[in-house]
């Protein structure tokens, strides 16, 4: 049995499209919406930009976790 089962984002997206879309693109879209909201209401964009950066970081971490759990599932199937 091999201890390496390389997984790609494409494999993850093809097997679990809804979860991958929500976890990977949802927070990024929320950050962009918050930036647009701050711009349209002419408020201080620094707070909105910090929120957007945090949401992008959150999306990266959740996507990495999602890939790791998908890799474990793939290893268990082998």
BELHU-V453766 format. One record per backbone hydrogen bond with DSSP energy under -0.5 kcal/mol. NH is the residue of the N-H (numbers start at 1). CO is the residue of the C=O. E is the energy in kcal/mol with one decimal. If there is no record, write none. Layout:
nh=NH co=CO e=E
nh=NH co=CO e=E
This chain:
nh=5 co=3 e=-0.5
nh=12 co=8 e=-2.2
nh=13 co=9 e=-2.7
nh=14 co=10 e=-2.2
nh=15 co=11 e=-2.0
nh=16 co=12 e=-2.7
nh=20 co=16 e=-2.1
nh=21 co=17 e=-2.2
nh=22 co=18 e=-2.4
nh=23 co=19 e=-2.9
nh=24 co=20 e=-2.5
nh=25 co=20 e=-0.5
nh=25 co=21 e=-1.6
nh=26 co=21 e=-1.2
nh=27 co=22 e=-0.5
nh=29 co=25 e=-2.4
nh=30 co=26 e=-2.3
nh=31 co=27 e=-2.4
nh=32 co=28 e=-2.3
nh=33 co=29 e=-2.5
nh=34 co=30 e=-2.1
nh=35 co=31 e=-2.2
nh=36 co=32 e=-2.5
nh=37 co=33 e=-2.4
nh=38 co=34 e=-2.5
nh=39 co=35 e=-2.4
nh=40 co=36 e=-2.9
nh=41 co=37 e=-1.8
nh=42 co=39 e=-0.8
nh=43 co=38 e=-2.2
nh=47 co=44 e=-0.6
nh=48 co=44 e=-0.8
nh=49 co=45 e=-2.8
nh=50 co=46 e=-2.2
nh=51 co=47 e=-2.0
nh=52 co=48 e=-2.3
nh=53 co=49 e=-2.4
nh=54 co=50 e=-2.4
nh=55 co=51 e=-2.4
nh=56 co=52 e=-2.1
nh=57 co=53 e=-2.4
nh=58 co=54 e=-2.5
nh=59 co=55 e=-2.3
nh=60 co=56 e=-2.2
nh=61 co=57 e=-2.4
nh=62 co=58 e=-2.8
nh=63 co=59 e=-2.2
nh=64 co=60 e=-2.3
nh=65 co=61 e=-2.3
nh=66 co=62 e=-2.6
nh=67 co=63 e=-2.5
nh=68 co=64 e=-2.2
nh=69 co=65 e=-2.6
nh=70 co=66 e=-2.0
nh=71 co=67 e=-2.3
nh=72 co=68 e=-2.1
nh=73 co=69 e=-2.2
nh=74 co=70 e=-2.3
nh=75 co=71 e=-2.4
nh=76 co=72 e=-2.2
nh=77 co=73 e=-1.4
nh=78 co=74 e=-0.9
